[in-house]
Amino acid sequence: MKLGFIGTGVITEAIVRGLLRANYLASEILVSSRPLEISAGLAQLSPLVRVCEENQTIVDEAEMLFLAVRPQHAEDVLTSLTIGPDRQIVSLIATIPINRIREWTHPDAQICRAIPLPSVADLAGVTAIFPSAPKVEELFDALGTAVAARKIEAFDAYAVTSAMMGLYYGLSEAAAQWLCSPGTSCEGARAYLAGMFQGLADTATQASGESFEELRLRHTTPGGLNEQLFRTFLEQEGGNALNRSCDSVAKRIRGMH
């Protein structure tokens, strides 16, 4: 299968690197030329990758077409192209619903949406998809795990929680800064926190039958430090702040429908 990517940013780069690492059976991978530093770097990885100066070339040749342009540029880019109904389109464009993509491409286009994370490059991504599309699920299963949402509401909820990447790194940075304040080196703080969170993530992945609440209790000694920190976090409205943040993102996504 020949794959094509309209838009060559961070996520396109991660997907292509993952596909090459997984030895995915693609006859060719076509990518937009801009930005050149990413597209040229991908072309150097494998002769399977071809950089195309014109996006229409990618549309004409690719059997599965990935849309990876920024939301604010999507209408201008897509309406300038001629896209037939026989292409499997995978939209990676955040917040833009399928009916809008059809308006900009073709009214009978086969479209699904996906939310790949940067970890697909390491074959460790969990990618939400809607609606179900077997070939698309197969591709993202090769890059980790594909999760097909049954309803758009469920897909939107995945989109909300995928927005926690910035929150995760922001909290990690806040914890690192606090750890540095008594005199710990910044390099040491980063290494310690990254290793600790990696270990916790590995535990959660391996213990898939346990809820996060069960894992929290298993890692908490009654009257201990973990219990104190979590209790204080809740008392300071940390949990409610997280819920309010998720609600605000969900409201923005619903507004796009």
N, C-alpha and C positions, 0 to 999 in steps of 0.2 A: 504494500500500500504506500502511495506517495502522500506525504504529509506537508501541509503548508501553514506558515505562520505570518499573519498580517500584524506587524508590530513585534519588534525584537528588543524587549526590555528584560528585566530581571527574571520574571516568571517564564518567559519563552526560553531564556538561557538555561534556567533550571530544568525545564522539561526536556529540552534537547540534550543536555548533558546526561540526564537520567536515562533517556531512550538509548543513547549510545552506550552508556554503562551497562544497561540491561540487555544489550544486543537485540533490541526490539526489531522485528522483521519489517522494516520500512525500506522500500526500494530507493527512496530519496527523501530528503528533508529540505524543503524550500523555506528560506527566511527572508524577511524584508532587509534591505541594506542599512536602514537607519535604526539605531545609531551604529555607525561603522565600527566602533571599537568592539562592540559585542558581536555583531554579525561576522566580522573578520576573524575574531577569536574562535567562534564556533566552526567556521569553515576550515580552520587549521586543525581541528580535532579529528575530522573524518572526511573522506571523499564523498560520503553520503550527503553532506551538507552543501547546498548551493545557495549562494547569495543572489537575490534578484533585485535589480534596480527598480522594476515596475511591479507594484502589487497585483496588477491585472494578470501578469504572468503566473503568479502564485495561484490566483483564483482559477485560471484556465487549466492548470496542470494538476493541482492537488485533489486527491479524492476525499481527504478529511482536512477541513479548513479551520484553523484556530484563529479566533479574533482576539487580539491581545493589545489593542490600542487603549489609550486613556479615555475615560467616559466623556470628557469634554471635547474630544476630537473625533469620537466615534461616528457621529452623523456625517461630518464632512468627508471622512475617509471612506466610509462604506457606501454612501450615495454616489461616490465618484467611480465605483466599480460596477461591473456587470456580472452578477452572480446568478447562476441557474438553480433550478430546484433539485438537481441531482447530486448536490454536494452535501456531505454530512458536515454541518457547521457546529463548532464547539466555541461558544462565547465565554471568554474569560473576563469580560468587561464587567466590572463591579457595578451593581445597582441598576443596570439597564435590563428591563424585562424582555422576554422573548418576543412579544407582540411588537415592541419597538424595533427590535433587530429585524423582524420580518418586513417592517415598513421600509427599512433602509437597505434590505438585500433582495428578497423575493418573497411574495406572499405564501408560496408553497414550500419554502425552504425547510429542510430537516434540521432543526436547531435544538441543541441542549446547552445548558449552562454548566460550568464547572468552576470549582474554587480550589485550584492546586496551590499548595504551600511550597516555599523554597526548598524544603527537605525532599521534594521529589528528585532533586539532583543526586541525592544519596540513596535513592530507592527506599526512602523512609517516610514518604508523604501519605497523608490521609486526605483524599480528594472527594468532596461532595459533588454530586451530579444530579441534575434535574432537567427534563424527565429521564427515565431510564433509557439508555442507548447501549446495547451490548458491545459494539466495537469500541466505543469510548470507554466503557467500564473496563474492558480487557486491556486497553492501553494504560489506563491509570492504575490498574492492578499490577502491571509490570513495574510501576514506579512506587509501589507501596501497597496501598489499599484504596479501593474505590467504594464509596458509600452512596448508593442511589436513594435520594429522597423521594417519598411517595407523593408528597404534596408540596406546593410552592412555599407554604408556610414553614414547613420543616427545612427546606433549602435556605430560606431567608434566615432562619434561626442559626443554621450553620455559618452563614455569612456574617452574622453578628459576632459569633464566638471566634471566627477567624480574625476578626478585628482586634482580638486580644494580644496579637503579637507585639504591638507597640507597648501595650500595658505590661506584658511580661518583662520585656527588656527595660522598661521604665522602672518597674518595681525592683528589678535586679540591680539597676544602677543606683537606686536609692539605698538599697541594702549594702551595696559595695561602698558607697560614700560613707554610710554610717560605720561600716567595718573599718574604713581607713582612718576615721577620726581619732581612735586611740593610738594610732601609729602604725597600723598594718599597711604594708605596701599595697598600692592599687593593683599591681600585677597579682599579688598573693590573694587579695580579696576576690578578684575576678575569677581566678583559677579555682578557689575554694567554692564559690557560689555556683559556678558553671558545673563543676563536678558533682556537687550536692544535688542540684536540680536534675542533672542527667541521671543520677542514680535513682531519684524518686520517680522520674518518668519511666525508667526501665522497669522498676518494681510495678508500677501501675499497668504497664503494657503486659507484663508477664502474669499479673493477677487480674485478668480480664473479667473473672467472675465476681469480683468484689467491687462495690461502689466506692466512690472517692471518700464518702463518709466513713465507711468501714475501714478503709486504709488509714484515714486520719486517726481513728480510734486505736487502730493497731500500732500506730507510731506515737501514741500519746500515753505517757505515764500519769495516772491520776495525781493531781497536785504537783506535777512536774513543770518544766520550763515550756514544753510545747503547748501544754494545756493553758498556761498563763498567757503566752503570746497570742494564741488564737482567741481566747476569751477577751483579752484587751482589744484586739482587732475588731471584734464584733461590738464591744461596748462603745468603741469610737466610731461606730457607724460604717465600718469598712465594708461589711456585707451589703448594706443598703446602698452604699455609694457604687458598688459594682453593679447591683441591679439597676440603679438609675442610669448608669452609663450604658448598659446593654439596652435598656428601654429606649434611650435617645437614639441609638444607632438603628434599632428596629423600626422606630417611627420614621426615620429618614428613608429606610429601604421601602417600607410600605407606601410612603408618599410617591415613590417612583413608579408604582403600579397604577 
